[in-house]
Amino acid sequence: MYQKAKKRTMYFIGVTTASSSIMKVFPKWAKYLKLGDVEIKGIDFIVHDESEKYREAVEFIKNDELSLGALVTTHKMDLLRVCKDQFDKLDEYAELMDEISSISKRDGKLIGHAKDPITSGLSLDAFLPENYWKNTRAEAFIIGAGGSGVAISWHMLKKEFGENRPSKIIVANRSEGKIKKIKEIHRKIGADIPVEYYSTINNCDINQKLCEKLKPGSLVINATGLGKDAPGSPFTVDEVSFPQKGIAWDFNYRGDLIFLDQASLAKEKDDKLQIEDGWIYFIHGWTHVIAEVFDIDIPTKGPVFDELSKIAASVR
């Protein structure tokens, strides 16, 4: 049973929300952004939770006057699958990808947004050198075909980037259903660069073997949630052969982060290996959804964004 909000409230629908830095960051951001007397509350569900639990949460946010919206992580696909009829409107990305990462209200209507296609791209561009793909002809290996994996692949496949795209994208996931789903999305958007798909449900060593074959400079992404929402890493061995002069990017910034430990071990042999965690993704993801929920403008770069990043770093 949910309690009526006593002040304007934003929710965080996740798995272990109390451990997130946003619980310390949000009050400081709210003060800087002059949002007034507001608060954030976490709603925790287990991965692939019961349908009625998702519906109850969405129904509460929809009908409670001071509950303004939510950021959704981990449950993005499951929640929309069982709650789609509760929304009055979905944005184009939510419709395409069958997921929502943001819930907001406008004029009494409940709206679902998929923000990851935008925020994952902003995060990648923040650390990737200009014209990186064009200059290196490197590949991208996305481990995980859930919402974040779909989103970053969509960004990399954008035709407007022309030659500045990976020479090939490889997607691996334990769920054959998600592999079929990402294939269908790529078909809908008319993917015009090579994409390979692998189901790892019956062979947990595939990820290591695929990683070993990547071209120098290639990007390896942990988009599985392993290391945060569940323990472990998509690699089952400690010593992983990351691509020479490549980039290892974990979408997580908290948890046991074994993927990053494996990358750090590889960096001892190849000091040109670049290692990135999910911190900048965290900032872009949250600022985008906060802007949507509170109906304000938050720039994605410049002095305001830099100050928000600085505030977040101070309590990381």
N, C-alpha and C positions, 0 to 999 in steps of 0.2 A: 504494500500500500504506500503510495507516494503522498507526501505532505505538500499542501499548497505553498508555493513560494511566497515569502514575505517581502521580498525585494526583487528587482529585476535580476533574473538568474539565467545563466548559461550552463548547460550540462556537458559532461564529457563521458561518452558511452564507450567503454573499453573493457579491459580485463583486470588490470592492476592499476587503476587510475590514481590511487593515493600515492603511488611511487613516482608519478610523473612530475617533472620539474614545473609543469604548468601550474600546479597548485601553489607554488611560491611565486612564479612569474606573473600570473594573471593579475593579482592585486596591484602589483607595481605597474604593469602595463595599463590597467584600468585608470590608475591615478594619472599617469602621464597622458593618456588619451582623453582624460576628463569625462569618463563615462558615468560618473556619479556613484550613487550607492548601489553597487552591483556585487554579485558573487558568482562563484563557479562551484558546481557540485558534481561529483563522480557517480556514475552508475556502472557497476561491474557485472558482466555476464561471463560465463565460461564460453570457450570457443564453441561455435555451433550450438548455442543454447536453445531452449524450448521456444517455439514460435510465439506462444502466448506471452512470454516475458518481454519479447521485443514489442509486441503489439501494445501491451500495457504501458510501456514506457513512452511510446510514440503517442498514444492516446492521451496520456497525462500532459505531455508537453503541448499537444495540440489544443487542449481545452483549458489549461491553467493560464490565467491572464498574465501573470508576471514571469512565467517560464517562456523565454524568448526563443530558445533554440538549442542546438547541440552540435558538438563535433563528434563524429563517429569514427572509431578506428577498429581494426580487426573484424568487426561485425558488418562491414559496409555492404557486402553482397547478401549475407543472410538477412539482415534487417530489411533491405528493400524487397527481397524476394517474398517475405511474409507480410510486409506492411504497405505494399505499393498502393493498395486501395485507400489507405488512410491519408495519402498525400493529395493535395489539390493541384499541384504542379511539380514537374520535374524539369531540370535544365537539360540541355541537349547532351551533355556528357553523361548524366545519370541515365538517360534513355539509352544511349549507345552502349554503356558499359554495365548496365544493370547493377549499379551500386550507388550509395550515397555516403559522402563523408561530412556533409553539412546539412543541418535542419534549421530552417528559419521561418519567420512569419511575416507576411505583408498583407495588410487590409483584411485580416481575418482568415487568410489562406495559409495552409501549411505547405512549405516548399522544400524540396530535396535537391541538393546540388552534389555533383561529383567534382571536387576541387583538385584531386590528385593529378589529373592531366596537366593542370597549370602549375601547381606547386612543385611537382617532381621535376618538371622541366626547368623551372627557375632555380631549383637546388642544383641540378646537374650543371647548368650554365654558370653557376657561381664559382665552380672550381675547375671546369674544363677549359683549357686554353682555346682561344679563338681559332676557328677553322680546324679543330683538332682532328675530326674524322677525315676531312679532305686531305690533310697533310700526312696523316699516319696510315690511312686505309685500314685501321684497326677494326676489330669486331667487338660486339657487346654480348655478354653472356648474362642473361637474367635468370636467376634461380628463384622461382616462385611465380605463379601465374594468377595470383589473387589480384585484388584491386590495385595495389601499388605497382605490381609487375605489369599489369595491363596498361596502366597509366604511363609509365616511363617508356614502354614500347611504343605506345601511340605517339608520344612526343618525338621519339627518335625516327619514326616513320613519316613525319610530316613532309610532304612533297616540297613545301616552300624552302626547305633547307638545301634542296638540290644535291650537289655532290658532298656536302658537309653532313653526311650521315654514315653510320657504321657500314662497313663493306658487307657485313652479315650480322644478323641477330640470331642468337640461340636462346631458346626458352626451355627450361626444364622444370617439372613440377611432379609431385607425388600423386596428384589427383588427375586421372584421365579426363574427368568431367571438366576441370578447369583448363586443361590443354585444348579440349574441343571448343570451349568458350572463347579462349583468346584467339584461336584460329578463326573463328567466326567473326570476331571483331576486326581482325586484320583483313579478312575478306571484304567486310563492309566498307572499310576505309580505303580499299584498293592498294594494299601494301605492294610496293613495286621494287623492293630490294629483297635479297634472299633472307628467308626466315626458316629456321629449323626448330622442330618441336620434339621434346623427349619426355616420356613418362618414366619416372624413377620409382614407381611404386614397388616394383619387383626386383630392383637392382639399385641399391643405395650407393654403389661405387660409380655410377654413371657421371655424377657431377665432377668427381676428380678427373675422370678420363676426358671429359669434354674440356675442362679447364686446361689440361696439359696440352691440348691441340690448338689453343688459341694463338693468333698472331701476336707478335710483339706490340706492346702498347694497348692491348685490348682491355676493356672494362669488364669487371666481374662484380655483379650486384647480388647481395643477399636481400631479397625481397620476400623472404619466407615468414618472417616473424620469429624464427628460431633464434634464441638468444635473448628475447624479451617476453613474448607471449607464451613461449614454451622453451624449455632448456635445450641447449645443443647448438648445432650448426648444420648447414646443408652438406658440409664435408665431414666424412666419418673418420678421417685420419688427421693427426696433428700436422704432419708435413704435407702441405699442399703446394703443387707447382703452379704458382700464379704466372701469368704471361710476363715475359721480360719487359721491363720498363712500363708495366701495365698499371692499372688503377683498381684497387679493391674498395668497394663502396658498400657499407652496411647501412641499410635504412634505419636500423636501430641506433639509439644513442645511450640507452640504459639497459641493464640486464647483465647476464654473464658475458655477452659479446665474444663468444668463442671464435666466431668468424674473424673478428679483428685480431684476436690472439694468433690465429693461424696466419693471417696476413703479416703480422709483426714478425713472426718466425721466418717467413719467407723473405722479408725485407732484410734480414741479417745476411742473406746471400745475395740479394739484389737491392742495393740501396737506392735504386731509381724507382722502385715500386712505390706508388703513391697510395696512401691509405686515407680514406674519408669515412666518417661516421654519419649518423643521421641528424646531427644538430641543426644544420642549416635547413634541412627538410622540416624539422620540428618548427622552426621559426616561421618559414613561409606557410606551412600548413595551418598553424594556429592564427597567424595574423590575417590570412585570407578568410577563415571562418569567423573570427571575431568581427571583422568588417561586415560580413554578411549578416550575422546574428543581430548586431547592434545598428545596422544600417548606417555605417560610416565609411569614409574613404581612408584606407591605409596604403600608402605607396609601397611598391615592391623594391624600391631602391631610393637612395638619397638620404638627407639628414634625418628624417623621421624614422625610416627603416633602420638606419645605422644606430640611432639612439635606442630603439626597441631591442635591437640585437645586443647592444651594450648592457641594457638593463637585464636581459635574460642571462647573459654570460655572468653577471654579478652574483647570481644565485644558483648557477649550474652546479 
